């Protein structure tokens, strides 16, 4: 007769929390977070801690030069596509020079 661990492993080779579908994992994790808040032991980030965490993440991402180059290419392509759409009868681009229109 198969043990409980062997029965769980049959489907995907994982056991316990890892063997559960994502929705079940999310539900259980959510209950844990709610319990921690009710108990008063949950950590709540200050704005400074959150700022520093975001800064660290940005630093890590920006070290990947290939990734940053891809982001830049996408931005350039998006801007070019928007400009082409404006030339084909879309709304005109804003006057970046700060000059008044010549029509008035």
C-alpha positions as CSV (number, residue, x, y, z in Angstrom):
1,X,0.0,0.0,0.0
2,X,1.3,3.5,-0.9
3,X,2.2,6.0,1.8
4,X,0.6,9.4,1.8
5,X,3.8,11.0,0.4
6,X,3.8,8.5,-2.5
7,X,0.2,9.2,-3.3
8,X,0.8,13.0,-3.5
9,X,3.9,12.5,-5.7
10,X,2.1,10.4,-8.3
11,X,0.8,13.4,-10.2
12,X,3.7,15.8,-10.5
13,X,6.6,14.4,-8.4
14,X,6.2,17.2,-5.7
15,X,4.9,17.0,-2.2
16,X,3.2,19.2,0.3
17,X,2.8,22.9,-0.5
18,X,4.6,22.5,-3.8
19,X,2.2,19.8,-5.0
20,X,-0.8,22.1,-4.6
21,X,-2.2,24.2,-7.4
22,X,-1.4,27.9,-7.4
23,X,-4.9,29.0,-6.2
24,X,-4.7,26.7,-3.1
25,X,-1.2,28.0,-2.3
26,X,-2.5,31.6,-2.6
27,X,-5.4,30.9,-0.3
28,X,-3.3,29.3,2.4
29,X,-0.7,32.0,2.2
30,X,-3.4,34.7,2.4
31,X,-4.7,33.1,5.6
32,X,-1.2,33.2,7.1
33,X,-0.8,36.9,6.3
34,X,-4.3,37.7,7.8
35,X,-3.4,35.8,11.0
36,X,-0.1,37.6,11.4
37,X,-1.9,41.0,11.1
38,X,-4.6,40.0,13.6
39,X,-1.9,38.8,16.0
40,X,0.1,42.0,15.6
41,X,3.3,40.2,14.4
42,X,3.1,41.2,10.7
43,X,5.8,43.5,9.4
44,X,4.5,46.7,7.8
45,X,7.0,48.6,5.8
46,X,7.6,52.2,6.5
47,X,7.8,54.5,3.4
48,X,11.6,54.6,3.9
49,X,11.9,50.8,3.9
50,X,9.7,50.5,0.9
51,X,11.8,53.1,-0.9
52,X,15.0,51.3,-0.2
53,X,13.6,48.0,-1.3
54,X,12.5,49.5,-4.6
55,X,15.9,51.1,-5.0
56,X,17.7,47.8,-4.4
57,X,15.4,46.0,-7.0
58,X,16.1,48.7,-9.5
59,X,19.9,48.4,-9.0
60,X,19.8,44.7,-9.5
61,X,17.7,45.0,-12.7
62,X,19.9,47.8,-14.1
63,X,23.0,45.6,-13.8
64,X,21.6,43.4,-16.6
65,X,22.7,45.5,-19.6
66,X,21.0,43.3,-22.1
67,X,17.7,43.7,-20.3
68,X,18.1,47.5,-20.1
69,X,18.9,47.7,-23.8
70,X,15.7,45.7,-24.6
71,X,13.7,48.2,-22.5
72,X,15.2,51.1,-24.3
73,X,14.5,49.5,-27.7
74,X,10.8,48.9,-26.8
75,X,10.5,52.5,-25.6
76,X,12.0,53.8,-28.9
77,X,9.7,51.6,-30.9
78,X,6.7,52.7,-28.9
79,X,7.5,56.3,-29.4
80,X,8.1,55.8,-33.1
81,X,4.8,54.0,-33.6
82,X,3.0,56.8,-31.7
83,X,4.6,59.5,-34.0
84,X,3.7,57.6,-37.1
85,X,0.1,57.4,-35.9
86,X,0.0,61.1,-35.3
87,X,1.2,61.8,-38.8
88,X,-1.6,59.7,-40.3
89,X,-4.4,61.9,-39.0
90,X,-4.2,61.4,-35.3
91,X,-4.0,64.3,-32.9
92,X,-0.9,66.5,-33.4
93,X,2.1,66.4,-31.2
94,X,2.5,69.0,-28.5
95,X,4.8,71.9,-29.4
96,X,7.9,71.2,-27.3
97,X,9.6,74.5,-28.1
98,X,7.2,76.6,-26.1
99,X,6.4,78.7,-29.1
100,X,2.9,79.9,-30.0
101,X,1.2,78.5,-33.1
102,X,1.8,80.5,-36.3
103,X,-1.9,80.2,-37.2
104,X,-3.0,82.8,-34.6
